[in-house]
Amino acid sequence: MIHIYAIAEGLDGLPEVEGIQGAPPERFRCNGFDLVVSEQGAEVEPTEQAVLAHARVVEALLPLAEALLPARFGVAYEDEAALEEAVQERAAKLSESLARVRGHVELGVRIIGEERPESEPPATGRAYLEARAAETRLGSELHESLAAHADAATRAQPPDGRVVLASAYLVDPNTIPSFLGAVEKLKEQHPRLTFAVTGPWPPYSFAGVDAQ
């Protein structure tokens, strides 16, 4: 099995890190793309160790590539012929995706609402729905505000609970200070909310390398 870590453009060497099960990452050229892969004896189980090894390779590739499309964990093919066929079928889409993420990284933002005191009685069904609607509107406003400082943005549907916003933003590394400044401004405007920013990461949320 050939396990894929990422598809790259302008790749300047391979990272000196071990891949899944200690297999070294290798470069596989196909249809003008650089695929970073490793050969595995069988389908890789999604153990914590394997998932971390996959992420470690992808993150080490980020500074070595002009554009990087991280692959979802578990994307694998039986042999080189199957891999080449899949890449050729998606060549146009891969080129578009590489152009979108070229020179960019991903920042993640998670915003948590105020904790409800345990002594507070449960809300009625109507009050609960109105509160959730207000949180949804607030999440949309916060997302739009941050998206204005990014070249692309995506928002996950937050689960029930205190999560107001869970989102990712594609940014030029040079604009990270400006983006963080926008976050700080929102913090001042909403002191009862808790903000967490993660990254910069490879652009996982904007890659789309998940077809098998």
ZIURDA-V46110 format. One record per helix or strand of 2 or more residues. SS is the DSSP state (h for helix, s for strand). FROM is the first residue (numbers start at 1). TO is the last residue. If there is no record, write none. Layout:
# ZIURDA-V46110
ss:SS from:FROM to:TO
ss:SS from:FROM to:TO
This chain:
# ZIURDA-V46110
ss:s from:2 to:9
ss:h from:20 to:22
ss:s from:26 to:30
ss:s from:33 to:39
ss:h from:48 to:64
ss:s from:67 to:71
ss:s from:76 to:77
ss:h from:80 to:89
ss:h from:91 to:101
ss:s from:104 to:112
ss:h from:125 to:147
ss:s from:152 to:156
ss:s from:163 to:172
ss:h from:173 to:189
ss:s from:194 to:201
ss:h from:204 to:206
